[in-house]
Amino acid sequence: MSTTQSERLRGLLEPLVSARELDLEEVEVTPAGRRRVLRVVVDSDDGVQLDTCAELSRDISKTLDDTDAMGQTPYVLEVTSPGAERPLTEPRHYRRATGRLMRARLADGGELVARIVSVDDEGLDLEVPGVKGRKPTAKRLAFEEISKARVEIEFNRKPADKAAGEDDESKEEA
């Protein structure tokens, strides 16, 4: 997609997305056979509900029909939220991933897997898991120190409240 088309679509869609108190994360047009796919990715601090995507899709479709932003070539419109493994590129992405495990490639070439504890304007406070029975350690990381990051999917993690409750119960039984 050309920069001009991308900027034009972004400018056209941003007010529609903002009106629903969402962030416009990505606008992407890709070829798909004789058609193109216009993928619009939106997000918010509270996540995005399916009904919200459907309503926004109708609004975007109407706006695109009223303009020539997509030209005459047929296209399919997809309005979606970011996937679970999407890259963390903005401070708001890290904030929304608070409590989750992330894998980061550092600017100095290293790699780090840690849980996001808190986020502010300068960077993140992390909990680095202990190795071989050692306790986790705290680490502060500035955004500039991160070259690439994404959330790590965890299948066996116990919720913090439940895990704490189980520890208290096991102590009482002992």
C-alpha positions in Angstrom: 0.0 0.0 0.0 1.4 3.4 -0.9 2.2 5.9 1.8 -0.3 8.3 0.3 -3.1 5.7 0.4 -2.1 4.6 3.9 -2.1 8.2 5.2 -5.4 9.0 3.5 -7.1 5.9 4.9 -5.7 6.6 8.4 -6.9 10.2 8.2 -10.4 9.0 7.0 -10.7 6.2 9.7 -9.1 7.8 12.7 -12.2 10.0 13.6 -14.5 6.9 13.3 -12.3 4.9 15.6 -11.7 7.7 18.1 -15.5 8.3 18.3 -15.8 4.9 19.8 -12.9 5.6 22.3 -10.6 3.2 20.5 -7.0 3.5 19.3 -6.3 2.9 15.6 -3.4 0.5 15.7 -2.9 -0.5 12.1 -4.3 0.0 8.6 -3.1 -2.6 6.1 -4.1 -3.3 2.5 -2.9 -6.6 1.1 -3.7 -8.3 -2.2 -5.8 -11.4 -2.1 -6.4 -12.9 -5.5 -8.6 -10.5 -7.5 -9.5 -8.5 -4.4 -7.6 -6.7 -1.7 -8.1 -7.1 2.1 -8.3 -3.9 4.1 -7.4 -4.8 7.7 -8.2 -2.3 10.4 -6.8 -3.1 13.8 -8.2 -1.3 16.8 -7.7 -1.6 20.6 -8.5 0.1 23.9 -7.4 -0.2 27.5 -10.6 -2.3 28.1 -10.1 -4.5 25.1 -12.5 -4.6 22.1 -15.8 -6.4 22.1 -17.1 -8.2 19.0 -20.2 -6.0 18.8 -17.9 -2.9 18.8 -15.9 -4.3 15.9 -19.2 -5.1 14.0 -20.6 -1.5 14.5 -17.3 0.1 13.6 -17.1 -2.1 10.5 -20.5 -0.8 9.3 -19.4 2.8 9.9 -16.1 2.3 8.1 -17.8 0.5 5.2 -20.3 3.4 4.8 -17.5 5.9 4.9 -15.4 4.0 2.3 -18.5 3.6 0.1 -19.0 7.4 0.2 -15.4 8.1 -0.9 -13.0 6.8 -3.5 -10.3 5.9 -0.9 -10.2 2.3 -1.9 -10.5 3.0 -5.7 -12.5 0.7 -8.0 -10.8 -2.6 -7.2 -13.0 -4.9 -5.0 -11.9 -5.3 -1.4 -12.8 -7.2 1.8 -12.9 -5.2 5.0 -11.7 -6.7 8.3 -12.1 -4.8 11.5 -10.3 -6.7 14.4 -8.4 -6.3 17.6 -4.7 -7.1 17.9 -3.8 -10.7 18.4 -2.4 -12.1 21.6 1.1 -12.2 20.3 1.2 -8.8 18.6 4.4 -6.7 19.0 4.6 -4.3 21.8 5.7 -1.0 20.2 3.9 1.8 22.1 3.8 2.6 25.8 0.1 1.9 25.8 0.8 -1.6 24.5 3.0 -2.3 27.5 0.5 -0.8 29.9 -2.3 -3.0 28.5 0.0 -6.0 29.0 0.7 -5.3 32.7 0.7 -8.6 34.6 1.7 -10.6 31.4 4.9 -12.2 30.5 6.9 -10.6 27.7 9.9 -11.6 25.6 12.1 -8.6 24.6 15.1 -8.3 22.4 17.3 -5.6 23.9 19.1 -2.8 22.1 22.4 -4.2 23.4 21.7 -7.6 21.7 20.5 -9.5 24.7 17.2 -11.1 25.3 14.9 -11.0 28.4 11.8 -12.8 29.4 10.0 -11.0 32.3 6.6 -10.2 33.7 5.4 -6.5 33.3 4.7 -5.2 36.8 4.1 -1.5 35.9 4.6 1.0 33.2 5.2 4.8 33.2 6.2 7.4 30.6 9.9 6.4 30.7 9.8 2.6 30.8 8.8 -0.6 32.6 9.2 -2.2 36.0 9.7 -6.0 35.5 9.8 -9.1 37.5 12.4 -11.5 36.0 11.6 -15.1 36.9 14.1 -16.9 39.1 16.1 -19.8 37.6 16.4 -23.2 39.3 14.4 -22.3 42.4 15.7 -18.8 42.9 13.4 -16.0 43.7 12.3 -13.5 41.0 14.2 -10.3 40.7 13.0 -6.8 40.0 14.4 -4.9 36.9 13.8 -1.5 35.5 13.9 -1.1 31.7 13.7 2.1 29.7 11.7 2.0 26.4 14.9 2.9 24.5 16.6 -0.3 25.8 14.0 -2.4 24.0 14.4 -3.1 20.3 11.6 -5.6 19.9 9.0 -7.1 22.3 5.9 -9.2 22.4 3.7 -10.9 24.9 4.4 -14.5 25.7 1.4 -16.8 25.8 1.1 -18.7 29.1 -1.1 -21.8 29.3 -0.3 -23.0 32.8 -0.2 -19.7 34.8 -2.3 -19.6 37.9 -4.1 -16.3 38.6 -2.1 -14.3 41.2 -5.1 -14.1 43.6 -5.9 -17.8 43.3 -2.3 -18.8 43.8 -2.0 -16.6 46.9 -5.2 -18.1 48.3 -3.9 -21.7 47.7 -0.7 -20.9 49.6 -2.6 -19.5 52.6 -4.9 -22.7 52.6 -1.9 -25.0 52.5 -0.2 -23.2 55.3 -3.3 -23.5 57.5 -3.5 -27.3 56.9 0.1 -27.9 57.8 
